[in-house]
Amino acid sequence: TDFDIDAQRDLGQYFGKLHKHATTSVPRRAGLEDVHVVYTDEKSKDQKANFTPTFLWHSDVTYEIQPPSYTSLKLLSGPPRGGGGDTLWASQYAAYDTLSAPMQKYLEGLTALHSADIQAEGSRALGRPVRRDPVITEHPLIRTHPVTGWKSLFFNPGFVTKIVGIPRTESDAIVRYLNEVIATTQELHVRFQWQKNDVAFWDNRISNHSASYGFAPHRRHAVRVACHGERPTFGSAGKSQEEEVNARYGLPKANKDGSGQSNYND
């Protein structure tokens, strides 16, 4: 409870300039235009049927030239424990390491378009504000983290619309494939069940997230603060998280050749 909105903003500002969202709700109090309000209640329409499960996975506002590095989210009120509204995160380090070496090499040479258009269109359709024109930004499909030096996938189903420089059929196939990797590879995931006043803090540069539905008719009210990071870049000197950790602890090299046979994994 001591971590109020001012403390939350102070924490975000320690890491960078706070991001002002183009479409989402903000608090009524003046000076909080860089706070994103999450709010649904018993009067809100259940939107689960409007989206495919993969589409809702995203990293915050990656269409920005300098997308957020860190995000914090505090739950002010929510459904009872087990009542839905959980948040899931997927590691993009692990997503990169899931890929075969030839696929890693191929994707390292590609960029993708991240678009704000769908978000802006959805806001207009609901009669909500669009504070600035939507943008489309090109980012590398694989990026190197500036702190850890590890390579990660930099892709999310919510904002990536096309892979640049290849045929549309090929682009669509890669997008579908990466959507599946992110949404269905359980080893990438962690799940958080919220309670009142809980705070989550994560690195947007190397994770995707999605909230689960099923919380209607309960109120779900939270506030989010995100700070701008650096422009994503790829460095060929970057390393694999999996390979570095395996070498450090003497673990065997991961098998990615698809050999062997098993018909279950209980």
N, C-alpha and C positions, 0 to 999 in steps of 0.2 A: 504493500500500500504506500510505502514511502517513495516508491519509484513513480512519481507523478509525470504528467506530460512534459513539464519543464525539464525534469531530470532526464527523461527519455530523449528530448531534443538535444540536451547538453551532451549526452553520450554520442548521439549521431554526429553532432558537429565536431566532436573530437577527431573523427575519422574523415570528415570531408564536408563539403557544402551540401546542405539538405536539399533533397529533391522536392519540387512542387509538381504534383500530379496534374495532368491536363483535364481530367474528367471526373475524378472521384470527389465525394463529399469531404468537406473540411469542417472543423469545429466552428461554432458561432463566435467564439472569443477572437477578437482581432489579434493579428500577429501570428496565427497558427496556420497560415496558408500552406505550410510545408508538412502538415499532418494529414494523413489519409485515414478517413473514418470508415470502418467496416460496420454495417448495421443491417440487420433483418429482425423482424418480429412476427407476431402472430398474424399480422395483416399482410405480410410479404408473400408474394407468389413463389411457390416451390419451382425452381428453375432447372431441376435435375434433368428433365426430359429435353431441355433445349440444347444440350451439349453431349458430345461423345466423351467418354471417360478420359481418353488421351488428350483431348483439346484443352482441358482445364489445367494440365501441368504447365507451369511457366516459371521463368525467372523474372523478377520485377522489371518492368519497362525497358526491356533490352533494345527497344527501338531508339533509345536515346544514344547520342554520340558517345557519351560517357555514362553508361548504365551504372546503377548502384553497386557499390562494393558490399556494404553491410545494411541489413534491415533488422529492425526490432519491431515486435508486435506484442502488445499487451492486451489481454482479455479483461474487459471491464465487467461483462456479464455474459453468461452462456448457458447452454443446456446442461442438465445434470450429467455427471460422469457416465459415459456409455451411451449418451443421448445424441451422438452424431457431432459434426462440426470439428472432428479431429483434423490436424494438419499432417500431411505426409511430405517428406523431403526425399529427393533422389540425388545421389552423389554423381556429379559429372566427371570427377576423377575416375570413379568406378565404371561409369558408362564408357569412357575412353578405353579403359583397360579391358572391358568386355570384348572389344572389337579385335579382330585378327590383325596381325602386323600389316598385311597388304591393304586392308581397309583403313587402318590408321594412317598409313602413308598417303593413300588416295585422298582422304578427307583433309589432311594437313595442307593440301594445296588448294582448297576450295574456300569460298566465302558464301555467306547466306544473307538474304534480305530479311530484316526485322521490321515489321510494319505496325503502325499505330492506327491504321484505318478501321479495323474491325471494332476496336475499343471505342473510337470516336463515333462510329455509326451506331453502336449500341447505346451510347450515352444520349445521342440525339433522338433515337427512337423512344427513349424513356422520358424525354423532355428535360433531360439534365444538361448541365453546361458542358461546352467544349471550349476551354479557355485559350487554346492556341491550335493552329492547324496541325493535323496529324503529319508525322514524318515517316520516312522509310530510310533506314540506315543499313549499310553493308558492314558486316563484321566477319572475322575469320571463323570458320566452322570448328576449328580446334584452336584453343588459346593456351598460353603459358602463364601460370599464376605468378605475379611479380614478387610474392613473398616466398612461396615454397619452391618455385621453379618447376612444379609438376604440370604436365599437360592435362588438359581436360576438354571434353566436348563442350562447345558453347552453342547450344541448340535448345530450343524449347517449342513445344507444339502450339503454344498460345500466340506467339508473335512471328515465328519464321514462316514465310510464305513461299520462298523459292531459293534453290541453290543456284548461284551465279555461274554462267559460262558453260553450262552443259544443257543438253536437250531437256525439254519440259518433262518428257516421259521418264527420263533418268532422274531428274530432280524430284519428281513426285514419288518415285520408288524409294529414293534415299530418305525423303521426309517420312514416308510411311514406316520404313525400317527403323529409323531413329525414334520415332514416336513409340514403336513397340518396345524398343530397348529400354526407354525411360519409364514407360508405364507398367511394364510387365516383368521386369527383372527384379525380383524381390530382394536380391542381395544388395541392390543399390539403396534400398528404402529404409527410412526410420519413420515411426508414427508417434505423434504426441497427442495425448488426451488432455484437453485443457481443463483447468479449474480457475475460478475467479482470481484475478490479479496475477495469474501466471504471465511470464514474459519469455518469449523466444527471440534469440538473436542468431542470425546466420549470415553466411557469406554467399551473396548472390552470384559471384563470379564462377562458382563451382557447384551450384546446386539448383535444382528445380523444386517447386513445391506445388501442392494442390490441397484444397480443403475437401473433406468428405461431406456429402449431404446427409439427410436423415435427421436434421435437428429441428425441423418444423414440428410444432408451432412455437418452439422456444425462441426467446430473444437471443441473438448473438451479436455482441457489441464489442468492438475492439478498436484500438488506435495503432497506426503504423507510422514509423519514421524510417526513411531511407536516405543514405548519403551517396552523392556521386562518387564513382571511382575513376580509374584511369580508362582511357580508350583501350578496348581489347586488342591484344597483339599476339602473334604466334612467334615463338623463338625456337629454332631448330635445336638449340642446346638444351631445351627442356627435357625433363625426365618423366618416366612413368612412376606414378605412386606405387602401384602394385610391385613393379620390379625392384624399386628401391627398398620397400618394406620387406619383401621376400629375402633380398640379399642381406639386409641388416639382421634379420632373425633366423637366417638359415632355412627358410621355407622353400619347398620345391617350386619350380617354375610352373605357372599355370598351363594346363593343357587346353589348347584352342583348336586342335585339328579335327574335332568331332568324331574321333575314333572311339571304339567301344560301343557297348549297347546296354541300355537299362530301360525298363518299362515302367518304373515308378521311383518316387523319392518321397517317402513318408516322413 
